[in-house]
């Protein structure tokens, strides 16, 4: 790859953003201009190994040929109808996504937060229409340290004060319990509970993996209580952990699964709520909608993503290379790493605070040609594209070792 000519350098462009862009992000000081596979290139021609993959939105790497081809072909035909009309790509996309996830129905949306909001609406509607919860009494139980998005409803049940402070008043009807605590969950569930909404692995919290049996316990508890199990797989799903869905690491089938990020192939925002007909079938025309949800371009790219996952290749790669990742991180424990959690090609790495914050470690890695992102304190996330090679992965781990020990 060669960098395109630019009149201004990275720092000039970064400074130019300050007066015009609202400060909702604090990006690393790198200006990406081109990308392919697991690599990105800045405007000055420096190359970096992408070990974040857009928080899993780039599970298949940058500009995967099959996905780019699907987008190009659809751009020449039809991009948007709105859902006021049928189009020729949506039914095929929905059928294949339902088959991939073992579900009955698909509700297409755009962003992950939209999928969560849609899941909340569906769960409440189900509680009133099917379970018989009195009007406006439905509750949803969520886990502390969750990250489901940043809309006002969602931040209202976040325990992250940075996300919450200054945005109230918040929507009622949510109960927060500790993650990975079945006893606390059982105590919070009652006859008003519409659903338990959790991430099978908490990504933003630092890739927190629950104890074996926790997800199966949630499934059994919700079944006994007559409420729904809603799994937010927006970051963890679609191959990231070595399975199509992270819940598949236990014999668990949720009532509803929320998908996003990787579903758009790193090309367009695509999300979906998938689940049983009994649950998603409660929606009637006019009760929910989205102008762009399920648009032809999104359906074409989403179908190509499903086709990649149907082969099982990417799930196998994540599982096999996950062993390389875990072994490499284990070798760094006591050498700058104080602990880590990993499943498939996803890891939260706790760095010795004496060596710097997660942000500082991320900046040092960036200067050495590896891009990661911090979470909280001295924890960084590793989530390379599933197309990364073993050699590239070992190189990134070597760079982390260098940064931590030099």
GUBATI-459791 format. One record per residue (C-alpha): residue number from 1; residue in one letter; x, y, z. Coordinates in pm, whole numbers, plus 50000, padded with zeros to 5 digits. Example, Ala and Ser with C-alpha at 12.3 -4.5 7.8 and 13.67 -1.06 7.14 Angstrom:
BEGIN
REC    n  res      u      v      w
REC    1    A  51230  49550  50780
REC    2    S  51367  49894  50714
end
This chain:
BEGIN
REC    n  res      u      v      w
REC    1    X  50000  50000  50000
REC    2    X  50118  50351  49930
REC    3    X  49991  50655  50116
REC    4    X  49796  50913  49914
REC    5    X  49947  51258  49888
REC    6    X  49831  51498  50157
REC    7    X  49897  51866  50201
REC    8    X  49898  51835  50579
REC    9    X  50062  51585  50813
REC   10    X  49898  51380  51086
REC   11    X  49940  51630  51366
REC   12    X  49805  51915  51155
REC   13    X  49497  51712  51065
REC   14    X  49443  51608  51427
REC   15    X  49462  51972  51538
REC   16    X  49220  52068  51260
REC   17    X  48958  51832  51408
REC   18    X  48955  52001  51747
REC   19    X  48737  52307  51667
REC   20    X  48475  52120  51464
REC   21    X  48433  51768  51606
REC   22    X  48243  51715  51931
REC   23    X  48465  51541  52184
REC   24    X  48279  51213  52214
REC   25    X  48598  51012  52150
REC   26    X  48962  51043  52249
REC   27    X  49137  50873  51956
REC   28    X  49499  50766  51949
REC   29    X  49707  51020  51753
REC   30    X  49718  50828  51425
REC   31    X  49544  50933  51103
REC   32    X  49451  50626  50898
REC   33    X  49426  50670  50522
REC   34    X  49430  50316  50379
REC   35    X  49385  49963  50503
REC   36    X  49389  49604  50387
REC   37    X  49357  49280  50578
REC   38    X  49500  49322  50926
REC   39    X  49705  49631  50837
REC   40    X  49635  50003  50820
REC   41    X  49850  50284  50685
REC   42    X  49856  50646  50796
REC   43    X  49874  50949  50569
REC   44    X  50252  50957  50597
REC   45    X  50293  50594  50486
REC   46    X  50357  50431  50825
REC   47    X  50201  50085  50861
REC   48    X  50035  49946  51174
REC   49    X  49901  49604  51265
REC   50    X  49539  49653  51367
REC   51    X  49486  49458  51690
REC   52    X  49149  49622  51764
REC   53    X  48951  49548  51446
REC   54    X  48693  49818  51510
REC   55    X  48580  49656  51837
REC   56    X  48497  49343  51627
REC   57    X  48331  49537  51344
REC   58    X  48628  49430  51129
REC   59    X  48625  49060  51217
REC   60    X  48705  48980  50852
REC   61    X  48977  49242  50822
REC   62    X  48982  49561  50623
REC   63    X  48831  49544  50273
REC   64    X  48778  49169  50260
REC   65    X  48749  49096  49886
REC   66    X  48422  48902  49909
REC   67    X  48258  49177  50114
REC   68    X  48386  49463  49900
REC   69    X  48270  49278  49589
REC   70    X  47922  49227  49735
REC   71    X  47900  49599  49818
REC   72    X  48019  49708  49472
REC   73    X  47771  49480  49296
REC   74    X  47483  49605  49507
REC   75    X  47582  49971  49464
REC   76    X  47531  49926  49091
REC   77    X  47175  49797  49145
REC   78    X  46991  49941  49445
REC   79    X  47092  50098  49776
REC   80    X  46774  50204  49958
REC   81    X  46400  50160  49933
REC   82    X  46306  50219  50298
REC   83    X  46084  49949  50441
REC   84    X  45787  50114  50273
REC   85    X  45848  49863  49993
REC   86    X  45990  49514  49960
REC   87    X  46329  49464  49800
REC   88    X  46494  49156  49657
REC   89    X  46780  49114  49908
REC   90    X  46613  49120  50248
REC   91    X  46436  48785  50265
REC   92    X  46746  48592  50160
REC   93    X  46958  48774  50416
REC   94    X  46707  48709  50695
REC   95    X  46669  48341  50607
REC   96    X  47043  48276  50604
REC   97    X  47109  48474  50923
REC   98    X  46828  48287  51102
REC   99    X  46974  47956  50985
REC  100    X  47326  48053  51094
REC  101    X  47210  48148  51443
REC  102    X  46951  47872  51482
REC  103    X  46663  48117  51524
REC  104    X  46321  48171  51364
REC  105    X  46293  48542  51296
REC  106    X  46514  48843  51222
REC  107    X  46453  49210  51295
REC  108    X  46712  49411  51093
REC  109    X  46843  49740  51228
REC  110    X  47159  49948  51180
REC  111    X  47375  50000  51487
REC  112    X  47442  49792  51794
REC  113    X  47268  50039  52021
REC  114    X  46961  50021  51796
REC  115    X  46962  49644  51828
REC  116    X  46972  49675  52208
REC  117    X  46692  49933  52213
REC  118    X  46491  49708  51983
REC  119    X  46556  49408  52207
REC  120    X  46430  49605  52506
REC  121    X  46111  49702  52323
REC  122    X  46048  49346  52209
REC  123    X  46105  49207  52559
REC  124    X  45860  49454  52712
REC  125    X  45598  49389  52444
REC  126    X  45636  49013  52500
REC  127    X  45599  49063  52875
REC  128    X  45267  49243  52830
REC  129    X  45122  49038  52545
REC  130    X  45243  48690  52636
REC  131    X  45352  48679  53000
REC  132    X  45072  48903  53121
REC  133    X  45274  49159  53318
REC  134    X  45049  49454  53412
REC  135    X  45086  49760  53187
REC  136    X  45400  49969  53245
REC  137    X  45528  49733  53516
REC  138    X  45780  49527  53315
REC  139    X  46137  49514  53444
REC  140    X  46461  49401  53284
REC  141    X  46757  49272  53485
REC  142    X  47105  49371  53365
REC  143    X  47461  49323  53490
REC  144    X  47691  49576  53651
REC  145    X  47983  49694  53436
REC  146    X  47775  49629  53126
REC  147    X  47825  49805  52796
REC  148    X  47526  49793  52562
REC  149    X  47562  50132  52392
REC  150    X  47525  50500  52470
REC  151    X  47164  50600  52406
REC  152    X  46985  50762  52698
REC  153    X  46790  50446  52784
REC  154    X  47104  50232  52781
REC  155    X  47330  50463  52982
REC  156    X  47052  50482  53238
REC  157    X  47131  50125  53344
REC  158    X  47508  50156  53303
REC  159    X  47728  50161  53614
REC  160    X  47995  50369  53435
REC  161    X  47960  50722  53570
REC  162    X  48143  50866  53269
REC  163    X  47862  50734  53051
REC  164    X  47582  50831  53293
REC  165    X  47674  51163  53452
REC  166    X  47485  51459  53312
REC  167    X  47240  51265  53096
REC  168    X  46945  51197  53329
REC  169    X  46661  51160  53404
REC  170    X  46677  50796  53307
REC  171    X  46423  50543  53191
REC  172    X  46290  50331  53479
REC  173    X  46235  49956  53472
REC  174    X  46590  49818  53504
REC  175    X  46753  49629  53790
REC  176    X  47131  49598  53808
REC  177    X  47300  49295  53966
REC  178    X  47666  49189  53979
REC  179    X  47791  49005  53670
REC  180    X  47866  48635  53709
REC  181    X  47650  48609  54021
REC  182    X  47356  48371  53982
REC  183    X  47235  48415  54339
REC  184    X  47203  48791  54295
REC  185    X  47030  48740  53962
REC  186    X  46777  48500  54111
REC  187    X  46696  48746  54387
REC  188    X  46633  49026  54134
REC  189    X  46397  48828  53911
REC  190    X  46026  48834  53996
REC  191    X  45685  48819  53830
REC  192    X  45741  49157  53658
REC  193    X  46066  49051  53491
REC  194    X  46045  49060  53113
REC  195    X  46406  48963  53047
REC  196    X  46760  48921  53168
REC  197    X  46988  49115  52935
REC  198    X  47358  49030  52956
REC  199    X  47675  49012  52750
REC  200    X  47808  48654  52741
REC  201    X  48151  48818  52772
REC  202    X  48178  49176  52892
REC  203    X  48401  49347  52637
REC  204    X  48422  49709  52746
REC  205    X  48470  49600  53108
REC  206    X  48797  49431  53007
REC  207    X  48690  49109  52832
REC  208    X  48541  48959  53149
REC  209    X  48460  48591  53100
REC  210    X  48207  48441  53343
REC  211    X  48260  48116  53530
REC  212    X  48179  47792  53353
REC  213    X  47812  47722  53406
REC  214    X  47706  48084  53449
REC  215    X  47537  48117  53109
REC  216    X  47367  47779  53151
REC  217    X  47255  47897  53494
REC  218    X  47108  48216  53347
REC  219    X  46923  48008  53089
REC  220    X  46778  47773  53351
REC  221    X  46687  48056  53586
REC  222    X  46504  48253  53317
REC  223    X  46323  47939  53202
REC  224    X  46201  47869  53557
REC  225    X  46102  48232  53612
REC  226    X  45915  48256  53282
REC  227    X  46118  48544  53145
REC  228    X  46345  48591  52844
REC  229    X  46720  48546  52817
REC  230    X  46853  48821  52587
REC  231    X  47221  48781  52492
REC  232    X  47407  49087  52365
REC  233    X  47653  48935  52117
REC  234    X  47729  49260  51936
REC  235    X  48101  49239  52020
REC  236    X  48136  48871  52111
REC  237    X  47937  48717  51826
REC  238    X  48004  48611  51468
REC  239    X  48328  48420  51511
REC  240    X  48523  48633  51758
REC  241    X  48547  48372  52035
REC  242    X  48598  48065  51816
REC  243    X  48226  47990  51786
REC  244    X  47958  48159  51581
REC  245    X  47811  48291  51908
REC  246    X  47987  48317  52243
REC  247    X  47693  48148  52418
REC  248    X  47780  47832  52224
REC  249    X  48070  47768  52462
REC  250    X  47797  47631  52687
REC  251    X  47484  47435  52585
REC  252    X  47274  47752  52583
REC  253    X  47010  47886  52344
REC  254    X  46888  48235  52439
REC  255    X  46540  48354  52347
REC  256    X  46684  48662  52177
REC  257    X  47032  48742  52045
REC  258    X  47152  49092  51959
REC  259    X  47399  49116  51671
REC  260    X  47590  49402  51512
REC  261    X  47944  49521  51436
REC  262    X  48087  49225  51239
REC  263    X  47751  49179  51063
REC  264    X  47831  49484  50849
REC  265    X  48169  49348  50743
REC  266    X  48342  49676  50826
REC  267    X  48162  49836  50531
REC  268    X  47819  49952  50646
REC  269    X  47644  49954  50984
REC  270    X  47425  49644  51011
REC  271    X  47263  49502  51323
REC  272    X  46985  49259  51396
REC  273    X  46768  49115  51670
REC  274    X  46725  48742  51612
REC  275    X  46513  48505  51814
REC  276    X  46217  48275  51843
REC  277    X  45893  48336  51659
REC  278    X  45706  48343  51992
REC  279    X  45907  48648  52096
REC  280    X  45975  48849  51780
REC  281    X  45630  48763  51653
REC  282    X  45476  49005  51906
REC  283    X  45567  49303  51687
REC  284    X  45299  49437  51456
REC  285    X  45338  49686  51167
REC  286    X  45391  50039  51292
REC  287    X  45511  49938  51640
REC  288    X  45879  49959  51546
REC  289    X  46081  50063  51244
REC  290    X  46394  50206  51087
REC  291    X  46434  50386  50754
REC  292    X  46770  50223  50682
REC  293    X  46724  49898  50876
REC  294    X  46753  49605  50637
REC  295    X  46832  49827  50337
REC  296    X  46951  49653  50016
REC  297    X  47318  49744  50058
REC  298    X  47318  49627  50420
REC  299    X  47138  49306  50325
REC  300    X  47387  49235  50045
REC  301    X  47690  49286  50270
REC  302    X  47524  49103  50560
REC  303    X  47451  48806  50335
REC  304    X  47817  48796  50228
REC  305    X  47921  48801  50595
REC  306    X  47689  48508  50668
REC  307    X  47835  48320  50370
REC  308    X  48186  48360  50516
REC  309    X  48068  48229  50853
REC  310    X  47875  47937  50705
REC  311    X  48205  47773  50606
REC  312    X  48325  47764  50969
REC  313    X  48669  47882  50857
REC  314    X  48673  48196  51066
REC  315    X  48544  48027  51378
REC  316    X  48823  47769  51343
REC  317    X  49085  48039  51287
REC  318    X  48975  48224  51599
REC  319    X  48991  47906  51806
REC  320    X  49330  47796  51672
REC  321    X  49496  48137  51685
REC  322    X  49336  48193  52024
REC  323    X  49576  47930  52154
REC  324    X  49868  48134  52019
REC  325    X  49727  48446  52185
REC  326    X  49677  48280  52523
REC  327    X  50020  48118  52522
REC  328    X  50187  48444  52427
REC  329    X  50009  48636  52702
REC  330    X  50081  48364  52960
REC  331    X  50453  48405  52884
REC  332    X  50426  48776  52971
REC  333    X  50265  48725  53312
REC  334    X  50516  48855  53564
REC  335    X  50695  49045  53289
REC  336    X  50471  49349  53280
REC  337    X  50139  49163  53258
REC  338    X  49968  49098  53592
REC  339    X  49675  48903  53449
REC  340    X  49465  48844  53139
REC  341    X  49140  48690  53016
REC  342    X  49112  48546  52666
REC  343    X  48867  48353  52456
REC  344    X  48930  48298  52088
REC  345    X  49091  48607  51936
REC  346    X  48979  48838  52214
REC  347    X  49172  48929  52527
REC  348    X  49172  49178  52809
REC  349    X  49527  49232  52935
REC  350    X  49596  49385  53277
REC  351    X  49930  49566  53271
REC  352    X  50130  49647  53583
REC  353    X  50007  49999  53673
REC  354    X  50365  50096  53753
REC  355    X  50437  50071  53379
REC  356    X  50160  50311  53280
REC  357    X  49789  50344  53218
REC  358    X  49615  50151  52944
REC  359    X  49616  50468  52735
REC  360    X  49990  50514  52779
REC  361    X  50060  50151  52687
REC  362    X  49837  50189  52380
REC  363    X  50032  50497  52271
REC  364    X  50366  50317  52314
REC  365    X  50239  50024  52108
REC  366    X  50118  50266  51842
REC  367    X  50466  50414  51814
REC  368    X  50595  50060  51760
REC  369    X  50341  49991  51485
REC  370    X  50065  49805  51673
REC  371    X  49717  49949  51735
REC  372    X  49518  49846  52044
REC  373    X  49275  50027  52274
REC  374    X  49258  50066  52649
REC  375    X  48950  49999  52856
REC  376    X  48979  50106  53219
REC  377    X  49285  50172  53434
REC  378    X  49582  49975  53304
REC  379    X  49385  49726  53096
REC  380    X  49414  49700  52718
REC  381    X  49205  49502  52470
REC  382    X  49339  49279  52195
REC  383    X  49091  49185  51921
REC  384    X  49270  49139  51588
REC  385    X  49082  49060  51268
REC  386    X  49011  48690  51231
REC  387    X  49221  48708  50914
REC  388    X  49539  48779  51112
REC  389    X  49817  48525  51058
REC  390    X  50004  48339  51329
REC  391    X  50320  48527  51232
REC  392    X  50147  48864  51260
REC  393    X  49995  48770  51595
REC  394    X  50329  48656  51735
REC  395    X  50484  48978  51607
REC  396    X  50226  49185  51794
REC  397    X  50288  48987  52114
REC  398    X  50662  49044  52067
REC  399    X  50599  49415  52035
REC  400    X  50391  49410  52354
REC  401    X  50679  49233  52529
REC  402    X  50920  49497  52404
REC  403    X  50699  49781  52524
REC  404    X  50651  49626  52866
REC  405    X  51011  49522  52931
REC  406    X  51219  49795  52768
end
